[in-house]
Amino acid sequence: MENMRVMNDASLEPWLGNIIDLTLSDGTHRIGLLQKVDHEWAQLSAGRGNPTIVDGGKVRISDAVSIVRASRN
């Protein structure tokens, strides 16, 4: 399931508690467990034993352009 439209907090709410891959408008990705969403920011967690996420896991929702369930390798 992929979502290719403008993101807002309602776009991310159904993904809470899932490991997701967010593609940002600059082409980078943020992968992690979606823990919290407010009207402007999402909080991702890397999980125990994984490298920390850039910017402490905070992602501006308006910078996100797509969201998919992250693959598990």
N, C-alpha and C positions, 0 to 999 in steps of 0.2 A: 504494500500500500504506500503510495507516494503522493505527496501533496506539493503542488507547484504553484502556489498563489501567495499573496501577501500574508505573512504570519501575524497573528495577534495572540493574546493570552488564551482565547477560546480555541485556537488552533492547536495549542499545546496541551491543554487540560486533559484530553483523552489519553495522552501518552505518559502521564504521571506514573511513576513506579516502573517504567520500562527503560531498557537500555536503548538509546536512540543515536542516530547519526544526523546531526544538523549540518546542512550546507549553508554557509554564510555568503552574502553578496560578493565578498572578495574572493570566493572560490575555495576558502579553507573549510575544514570540517571540525566539528566538536563532537566527540563521541563520549557518552557517559550515561549514567543513571539519572533520569530527570526526576529531581526531588521537589522542586518548588517553582511556582509560576506566579508572578504578579502582573500588573498591567503593562510593565515595561521590560522586566528581566525574567530570565529563566535560570535556575541553579542546577548544574550538573555535578555529579559526583563520580570520581574515577574508580572508586571501589578499592578495597584493600589489596595491596600488592601491585597496583597499577601506577604508572607515572601520573603525576599531578596534571590537571587540565590547565591550559593557559588561562590567565586572569582569574585563577581560583575557581573556575567552573561557572562564573557569571557570564551570561550571554544576553546581549540586547536582542529582544525578540524581533524588533523591526529590521535587524541585520540578517535574519534567517530567511532563506528562499525555498528550502525544501527540508522535509523531515521523513526519515524512514527508520524502521526497526534496524538496529545495528546487527551485523552478522556476528555469530558466535564462533570463533575459531579456537 
